[in-house]
Structure formats: C-alpha cells, structure tokens
C-alpha cells in the first residue's frame, strides 16, 4: 500500500470544479512530477495533497488516515510544502528562515533546543547554504534563496516534500542546481518528492513518476517512457511533438514541437473518442484511476 493516495477527490473554488473524481497513488521514496497546461489543476491538486485547501468531496490519505483529521503540527512532521514564489519577511537571515522548519517540534515557549540547532545546521549543510547563515535572505540570488527554502523544508525532518514550480523565475543553471539537489535528497535520504513542473524535459529527466493532467483530470500517469509520448503531449498540450532520447540519461525528451492546427486537433479528438467508445484504450485517454 502506498503511504499517500487520494480517493475520488473533487476540488474546486465556489461553484467551479477544478479537479474531478481523482484517485491516484503517489509512489513512496520516488520523485513524482505533475505536468500540464496552465489552469489544468496542477497546483490545486498539490494544495489539496498538503491540506492547504480542502476538497469538496473525497479524501487524501497518509499512512491510512485522512489528513483532514491530523493536527497541524502532526501533519507538519510528516510533510513539508514549498509554495510557488515564497516570500520571507524583510531582513530575515538564512539561519532564521531555516529555523522556521523546526516549528512543529517546538514547545509552548517556542525555544530552540540543541537538537533543533543541530538539525538547522545539518539542513543548511545539505543544501550548501551554511556560508550564508548570517546573510539576509533578500541579498541572495534566486537559486540561493530557493536552496534556503529547501533547507527550511529539510529542517522539518519530513519524509515527504512538496514543491510548486520550484524552478520558476530561475535561469537554466539555477534550475538545474535546484533539481539536482532534490534528486540528491531523494537518492541519498529516500525523501519522497512531489513537485509541479512546467518544463517537460526536466520532468522526463528527473522524475520517476509523471502525472499528466488536463482540465482537472489525469490523462496519463506513469514513467517518463509512458508519459512523454506524442499521443500524451497532443492530448495534454495540443502540440505535435518530436520525441527523441536524452544523450545523457537515455530518457525521452521533446526535441521540438508545433501547435496542432485546429483541423488536426478536431480529427485527433474524434479518432480518440471513436477508439474509446469501441473499447480500445489509447495512450492519450485513460481511466482517471491509476491505482
């Protein structure tokens, strides 16, 4: 049994339903990446998985219990969340921000014990930000700041870390730096990593498991070999992609692509619908449940 899974999850804002009847397992000790076009429900799903928002129906289960029944502190000892474009109070030092990760373990007076200080130092060392411990977070580069936020998540000592578009606004070198750090944490410490990414090739390179979404539903979930295909990318992004192999990792990668012409899109959807009604499964259109 997977530690983290959803059961018939429906998530929305007011009368608008964003994610519909979603049932999925998140693999333990792996890197899972959620991809899809803007507004498809990626971030909404991530927020529901971390209880930042409550579903309209259905549930998210961790270790067999609904996370809606967990206390805030207990849940924060099991999962950490790094939201999109996080902001810290002005003038906060690196060590002070990382120390916020110890909140779930502090007593009534909020004092840091020696163990807390040791964990903070360890988290900064793991993410390579120890030399900046007395620097203001505001004075750091985008990549350095992102590593500090990841250090704060590490300081929570959780088995699961969620990240919403952790490479946004970073240049190519800093994007790679952040993703390689997350891969290191996964491989060396067996942290379960769940993140939303926009870049298809980054998802293919770093993820063990990819969830491709469109209009609040799962089009395909599986390995990069199963998800990064022309059929799936057509269904999710309405593009005609040329798929090759990454010479470094031998994983699939999108070499180039074109937008589908309107008539191509209509024809493709019609064929997919005919195959679906004939009982023939396609890579682009699968059942919502991937459990």
C-alpha positions in Angstrom: 0.0 0.0 0.0 1.2 3.5 -0.9 1.6 5.9 2.1 0.0 8.7 0.2 -3.1 8.4 -2.0 -6.3 10.1 -2.9 -9.8 8.6 -3.2 -12.3 10.2 -5.6 -11.1 13.7 -5.0 -13.1 16.7 -6.1 -11.6 20.1 -5.6 -12.9 23.5 -6.6 -13.4 27.1 -5.7 -17.0 28.1 -5.1 -19.2 26.5 -7.9 -16.2 26.0 -10.1 -14.9 22.4 -10.0 -11.1 22.2 -10.9 -10.2 18.6 -10.2 -12.8 15.9 -10.7 -13.1 12.4 -9.2 -9.3 11.9 -8.9 -7.9 8.7 -7.5 -4.2 8.2 -7.5 -1.3 6.7 -5.6 2.0 8.7 -5.0 5.0 6.3 -5.1 7.0 6.1 -1.9 10.6 7.3 -1.9 10.4 8.4 -5.5 10.3 11.7 -7.4 6.8 12.4 -8.8 6.2 15.4 -11.1 2.8 16.8 -12.1 2.7 18.4 -15.6 0.0 20.1 -17.7 -1.0 23.4 -19.2 -1.8 26.5 -17.2 -5.1 26.2 -15.3 -5.3 22.4 -15.6 -5.4 21.8 -11.8 -1.7 21.0 -11.1 -1.2 23.5 -8.2 -4.8 22.9 -7.0 -4.1 19.2 -6.6 -0.8 19.9 -4.8 -2.6 22.2 -2.4 -5.2 19.5 -1.6 -2.5 16.9 -1.1 -0.9 19.2 1.6 -4.2 20.4 3.1 -3.7 24.0 2.0 -7.2 23.7 0.6 -10.0 21.3 1.5 -11.6 19.1 -1.2 -15.3 19.4 -1.8 -15.6 15.6 -1.6 -13.2 12.6 -1.5 -10.2 12.4 0.7 -6.4 12.4 0.8 -4.9 9.6 2.9 -1.5 9.4 4.5 -0.5 6.2 6.3 -4.1 5.0 6.1 -5.6 8.1 7.8 -7.3 11.1 6.2 -5.1 14.1 6.5 -8.2 16.2 7.4 -8.1 14.5 10.8 -4.5 15.3 11.6 -3.5 18.2 13.8 -1.4 20.9 12.0 1.7 20.1 13.9 1.4 16.3 13.4 0.9 16.8 9.7 3.9 19.2 9.5 6.1 16.5 10.9 5.1 14.2 8.0 5.1 16.6 5.0 6.7 19.9 4.1 5.4 22.2 1.4 7.4 24.8 -0.6 4.8 27.0 -2.3 5.3 28.8 -5.6 7.4 32.0 -5.3 7.6 32.0 -1.5 8.5 35.3 0.3 10.2 35.8 3.6 9.9 38.8 6.0 12.4 41.6 5.1 15.7 41.4 6.9 15.4 37.7 7.9 18.7 35.9 7.9 19.2 32.5 6.3 19.6 30.7 9.6 16.4 32.4 10.9 14.4 31.3 7.9 15.7 27.7 8.1 14.8 27.7 11.8 11.1 28.1 10.9 11.2 24.5 9.8 11.5 23.5 13.5 8.1 25.0 14.4 6.3 21.5 14.5 8.7 20.4 17.2 8.8 23.5 19.5 7.1 23.6 22.8 4.8 26.2 24.3 7.6 28.8 24.7 8.9 28.3 21.1 12.5 28.0 22.2 15.1 26.1 20.0 16.7 23.2 21.8 20.2 21.9 21.0 18.7 19.2 18.7 16.8 21.9 16.8 20.1 23.9 16.3 21.8 20.7 15.1 19.1 20.0 12.6 19.2 23.6 11.3 22.9 23.3 10.8 22.6 19.9 9.1 19.9 21.2 6.7 22.0 24.2 5.7 25.0 22.0 5.1 22.9 19.5 3.0 21.7 22.4 0.8 25.0 24.2 0.6 23.9 27.4 2.3 25.9 27.2 5.6 28.3 30.0 4.4 25.3 32.4 4.1 23.8 31.6 7.5 24.2 35.3 8.7 23.3 36.8 5.3 19.9 38.4 4.7 17.7 36.1 2.5 16.9 39.2 0.4 20.6 39.6 -0.5 20.9 36.2 -2.1 20.4 35.1 -5.8 17.3 33.3 -6.9 19.0 29.9 -6.9 20.5 30.5 -3.4 17.2 31.6 -2.0 15.5 28.5 -3.4 18.1 26.3 -1.7 17.4 28.2 1.6 13.7 27.4 1.3 14.5 23.8 0.6 16.8 23.8 3.7 13.8 25.0 5.8 11.7 22.1 4.4 14.5 19.7 5.3 14.6 21.1 8.8 11.1 19.9 9.3 12.5 16.3 9.1 9.6 15.1 7.0 9.7 12.0 4.7 7.6 13.9 2.0 8.4 17.2 0.4 6.0 19.1 -1.9 7.2 21.8 -4.2 5.1 24.0 -6.5 7.1 25.0 -9.6 10.5 25.3 -7.7 12.3 26.4 -10.8 10.1 29.4 -11.7 12.0 32.6 -12.4 15.4 30.9 -12.2 17.9 30.8 -15.0 18.9 27.5 -16.6 21.9 26.9 -14.3 20.0 27.6 -11.1 17.1 25.4 -12.3 19.5 22.5 -12.8 21.1 23.2 -9.4 17.7 23.0 -7.6 16.6 19.9 -9.4 19.9 18.1 -8.8 19.6 18.9 -5.1 16.1 17.4 -5.0 17.4 14.3 -6.8 20.2 14.0 -4.3 17.8 14.3 -1.4 15.7 11.6 -2.9 18.5 9.2 -3.7 20.6 9.6 -0.6 17.9 10.2 2.0 15.0 8.4 0.3 12.8 11.5 0.6 9.5 11.3 -1.4 9.5 14.4 -3.6 6.3 15.6 -5.3 6.5 18.7 -7.5 4.8 20.7 -10.2 7.0 21.5 -13.2 6.3 23.3 -16.4 9.3 22.0 -18.4 8.5 18.6 -20.0 12.1 17.7 -20.4 13.0 18.5 -16.8 10.1 16.3 -15.7 11.3 13.4 -18.0 14.9 13.8 -16.8 14.3 13.9 -13.0 11.0 12.2 -12.3 10.5 8.5 -11.6 6.7 9.0 -12.0 4.9 11.6 -14.0 1.2 12.7 -13.7 0.0 14.5 -16.9 -3.2 16.5 -16.3 -5.7 18.3 -18.5 -8.9 20.1 -17.3 -8.6 18.6 -13.8 -8.3 15.0 -14.9 -5.4 12.6 -15.4 -4.6 11.9 -19.0 -1.8 9.6 -18.2 0.4 8.6 -15.2 3.5 6.5 -15.2 7.2 6.6 -16.1 8.7 9.1 -18.5 8.6 6.4 -21.2 4.9 6.1 -20.8 4.0 9.8 -20.4 6.4 11.7 -22.6 4.9 10.5 -25.9 3.5 12.3 -28.9 0.0 11.0 -28.1 0.0 12.1 -24.5 1.5 15.5 -25.3 -1.1 16.0 -28.0 -3.9 15.3 -25.5 -2.4 17.5 -22.8 -0.8 20.4 -24.6 -2.4 20.3 -28.1 1.1 20.0 -29.7 2.6 17.7 -32.3 5.9 16.7 -30.7 9.1 15.1 -32.0 10.3 12.8 -29.2 14.0 11.7 -29.1 16.4 10.5 -26.4 18.4 12.5 -23.9 22.0 11.6 -24.7 23.0 11.9 -21.0 20.1 9.9 -19.4 18.7 8.0 -22.3 15.2 9.2 -21.2 12.7 10.5 -23.7 12.8 14.2 -24.5 10.8 16.6 -26.6 13.2 17.8 -29.3 10.8 20.2 -31.0 7.1 20.7 -31.4 4.4 22.5 -33.4 1.0 23.6 -32.3 -1.8 21.4 -33.7 -3.8 23.0 -36.4 -7.5 23.3 -35.5 -8.5 20.6 -38.0 -5.8 18.3 -36.8 -7.0 18.7 -33.2 -10.6 18.1 -34.1 -9.6 15.0 -36.1 -7.4 13.7 -33.3 -10.2 14.1 -30.7 -12.7 12.4 -33.0 -10.4 9.4 -33.5 -9.6 9.2 -29.8 -13.3 9.3 -29.0 -14.1 6.6 -31.5 -11.4 4.3 -30.2 -12.6 4.9 -26.6 -16.2 4.1 -27.4 -15.0 0.9 -29.2 -13.3 -0.2 -26.0 -9.8 0.3 -27.4 -7.6 2.1 -24.9 -5.2 4.8 -26.2 -2.1 6.3 -24.5 -3.8 9.7 -24.6 -7.1 8.8 -23.0 -7.0 6.5 -20.0 -9.2 5.9 -17.0 -8.8 8.5 -14.2 -7.9 5.9 -11.7 -4.3 4.8 -11.9 -4.2 3.0 -8.6 
